[in-house]
Amino acid sequence: MNDVNVGVIGLGNVGSGTLAILQENADQIALKLGFRLKVTAVCSRSLKGAVMNQVPGDALRTSDWREVVNNPDVDVVAELIGGTSVAREVVDAAIEHGKSVVTANKELMALCGSEIWDRAIRANINLAMEASVCGGIPIHAVLREGISGDRVTALYGILNGTSNFILTEIEKRGDSMESVLAEAQRLGYAEADPSADVDGYDARSKLAILAALAFGERITPADIYVEGIRRISPMDFQYARALDHTIRLLCAARKTPDGLILSVRPALIRRSTILASVQGAYNAVWVKGQYGDDTFYYGRGAGPKPTGVAVVSDLMRVAREIRSGSPERVSPFAHERLGEYQPVSVTVQKRPYYLRFRVDDRPGIIATLAGILAGKHISLEAVLQEPCDTKGDLPFVITLESTTEQAVRDAVEQMSHLEFMKEPPLALPMEPPL
Ligand SMILES: NC(=O)c1ccc[n+]([C@@H]2O[C@H](COP(=O)([O-])OP(=O)(O)OC[C@H]3O[C@@H](n4cnc5c(N)ncnc54)[C@H](OP(=O)(O)O)[C@@H]3O)[C@@H](O)[C@H]2O)c1
């Protein structure tokens, strides 16, 4: 059978991993497919460095992506640039020229994946985006195929490797957020501007895609409550451990009688749960189905080679579909708006909570805080205080019985104005066993 020709746009981390696998694993890929994947064009702004050794000698090299998407010798375009401006132009132009598209771009697909998919279906081409979430974990295939016969009721994930690395290092070593973040930057796990990772935005894009796939609902990042990890300190891990919990940046999408509650936020999870054992830069997704119950997926969330595997596997799937003449028919994003999975505000969520305080110690503090909680009809579960001799900046924790997020927010707002408070209380939900 004839080769299927690939154009790769973007030769950075993911592009270089993809080209390396396409080159080193070419024979086995051809055996699995029954034909070869041939790189016929590559594009990046600089066209320099070791990555160019992985480009076949006869492939077109260009810094103008239009020469790839217009190219009659390209069947599938791999968009590996990132961002939402040029990448959107690349994807739109590729579809317009009848090329199938593989993308690793979570930001783009979270923002406008459903429109892109509709265009791809109208144009009779194939689209694939496995690498956009959890690099090395084939979670799209799981949700679209593996467990598509189930009705998902909840999906929890650790979807950002950088923040998981930071949290697990703080937990292991007791070092501050600042010093662990600086180390993550030195090791190349965190960007110079770490905001997308530590403030939860990267994980939010990924959750938007996974929740849309899991529930068949139109979900965008704006539907998801997001809170980052910047306020988590070694003492929070100390208290969490005393409660037999740990802390993770938890991405959650769950069906409730009110609708779908979506959040990315640091949360306490029990140490005995499988998600608590996810360490370092690894990712994991745990899915609960109405019929199939629990399934769990674990692997590397990023990196040139794990993400490259996802891109190459997508290229293989799309190439098979091109050869068998089966274009996309149904968008994985939203078949029709089903209504029952309408996103609702996280403020309706009921959970036990962990409140961590730093106060200038004096008599009557607990009574004042208990009074505020009682005024919001919140029941206090326990008060914890680890030994500490800094009376001017004394940490302690109060845990709350199950209550609504709204009530906790109201109480925290009132407490923040108390003159003995060194900073606003930190409120984290305590997730029931996953
Ligand atoms: N890194 C990961 O582990 C990972 C994991 C999963 C998904 N992703 C996603 O994969 C995508 C790529 O990420 P990455 O880490 O590989 O990025 P990267 O290392 O920054 O590489 C981006 C590449 O795109 C090229 N590029 C940028 N703008 C261009 C333009 N206008 N025309 C032509 N080439 C252009 C760059 O060329 P120059 O270098 O010459 O400027 C570079 O080769 C992103 O959507 C990211 O979210 C990444």
The ligand as a Tripos MOL2 file, in Angstrom:
@<TRIPOS>MOLECULE
LIG
   48    52     1     0     0
SMALL
NO_CHARGES

@<TRIPOS>ATOM
      1 N1          6.2790   19.6750   26.1880 N.am      1 LIG1
      2 C1          5.5130   18.6540   26.5060 C.2       1 LIG1
      3 O1          5.9330   17.7130   27.1770 O.2       1 LIG1
      4 C2          4.0800   18.6420   26.0410 C.ar      1 LIG1
      5 C3          3.2250   17.6230   26.4900 C.ar      1 LIG1
      6 C4          1.9160   17.5520   25.9930 C.ar      1 LIG1
      7 C5          1.4850   18.5190   25.0970 C.ar      1 LIG1
      8 N2          2.3260   19.5390   24.7180 N.ar      1 LIG1
      9 C6          1.8310   20.5060   23.7500 C.3       1 LIG1
     10 O2          2.5690   20.3560   22.5420 O.3       1 LIG1
     11 C7          2.6900   21.6150   21.8720 C.3       1 LIG1
     12 C8          4.1740   21.9150   21.6160 C.3       1 LIG1
     13 O3          4.8460   21.9980   22.8550 O.3       1 LIG1
     14 P1          6.4430   21.9940   22.9520 P.3       1 LIG1
     15 O4          6.7710   21.8030   24.3840 O.co2     1 LIG1
     16 O5          7.0090   21.0600   21.9570 O.co2     1 LIG1
     17 O6          6.7700   23.4960   22.4940 O.3       1 LIG1
     18 P2          8.1870   24.1120   22.1040 P.3       1 LIG1
     19 O7          9.2920   23.2620   22.6110 O.co2     1 LIG1
     20 O8          8.1330   25.5440   22.4780 O.co2     1 LIG1
     21 O9          8.2010   23.9910   20.4990 O.3       1 LIG1
     22 C9          7.4150   24.7950   19.6630 C.3       1 LIG1
     23 C10         7.9290   24.6930   18.2500 C.3       1 LIG1
     24 O10         7.0330   25.4190   17.4090 O.3       1 LIG1
     25 C11         7.8170   26.2730   16.5650 C.3       1 LIG1
     26 N3          7.0330   27.4620   16.2410 N.ar      1 LIG1
     27 C12         6.4570   28.3460   17.0820 C.ar      1 LIG1
     28 N4          5.7890   29.2850   16.3730 N.ar      1 LIG1
     29 C13         5.9750   28.9860   15.0780 C.ar      1 LIG1
     30 C14         5.5460   29.5840   13.8590 C.ar      1 LIG1
     31 N5          4.8000   30.6880   13.8470 N.pl3     1 LIG1
     32 N6          5.9220   29.0210   12.7070 N.ar      1 LIG1
     33 C15         6.6840   27.9010   12.6910 C.ar      1 LIG1
     34 N7          7.1080   27.2840   13.8080 N.ar      1 LIG1
     35 C16         6.7570   27.8260   14.9810 C.ar      1 LIG1
     36 C17         9.0390   26.6160   17.3720 C.3       1 LIG1
     37 O11        10.0640   27.0320   16.5130 O.3       1 LIG1
     38 P3         11.3450   27.8300   17.0770 P.3       1 LIG1
     39 O12        11.9340   26.9780   18.1680 O.co2     1 LIG1
     40 O13        12.2400   27.9170   15.9080 O.co2     1 LIG1
     41 O14        10.8540   29.1360   17.5880 O.co2     1 LIG1
     42 C18         9.3290   25.2600   18.0170 C.3       1 LIG1
     43 O15         9.9890   24.4230   17.1010 O.3       1 LIG1
     44 C19         1.9860   22.6270   22.7700 C.3       1 LIG1
     45 O16         0.6480   22.7460   22.3370 O.3       1 LIG1
     46 C20         2.0280   21.9670   24.1500 C.3       1 LIG1
     47 O17         0.9770   22.3850   24.9930 O.3       1 LIG1
     48 C21         3.6130   19.6190   25.1650 C.ar      1 LIG1
@<TRIPOS>BOND
     1     1     2 1
     2     2     3 2
     3     2     4 1
     4     4     5 ar
     5     4    48 ar
     6     5     6 ar
     7     6     7 ar
     8     7     8 ar
     9     8     9 1
    10     8    48 ar
    11     9    10 1
    12     9    46 1
    13    10    11 1
    14    11    12 1
    15    11    44 1
    16    12    13 1
    17    13    14 1
    18    14    15 2
    19    14    16 1
    20    14    17 1
    21    17    18 1
    22    18    19 2
    23    18    20 1
    24    18    21 1
    25    21    22 1
    26    22    23 1
    27    23    24 1
    28    23    42 1
    29    24    25 1
    30    25    26 1
    31    25    36 1
    32    26    27 ar
    33    26    35 ar
    34    27    28 ar
    35    28    29 ar
    36    29    30 ar
    37    29    35 ar
    38    30    31 1
    39    30    32 ar
    40    32    33 ar
    41    33    34 ar
    42    34    35 ar
    43    36    37 1
    44    36    42 1
    45    37    38 1
    46    38    39 2
    47    38    40 1
    48    38    41 1
    49    42    43 1
    50    44    45 1
    51    44    46 1
    52    46    47 1
@<TRIPOS>SUBSTRUCTURE
     1 LIG1         1 GROUP 0 **** ****
